[in-house]
Amino acid sequence: MISPLTEFRMTTTLDCKGQPVAAGDRVRVLDITPDRSLEEDVLEMFMDMIGSRCDVERIDADGTAWVAVWWNGDEGTQVTLLGLEPHQMERLAA
């Protein structure tokens, strides 16, 4: 049986201010941790995602909040999924 506390942790996480964040909440991306071996233009594209406002798609078992960042690329509109830890996001008011 899953304890209520464990179930809470699987469906919510916290932001940089300790505010609860759940799927459907809107957050601002404060920081990301990209793979530094990426090509320079791809790395720059990832770093440009800082400041984006996104809806949380899901929270995984580790408390990572997954957001979809939409952007216009060479091949049209594209989406990138980012996994954010609490210090990397701030929940925005509804």
Protein Blocks (a to p, Z undefined) as FASTA:
>chain_A
ZZfklmmmmmgccdfkopacdehiacddfbdcddfkbcfklmmmmmmmgopacddfbdcf
kopacdddddddfkocadddddddfklpccddZZ
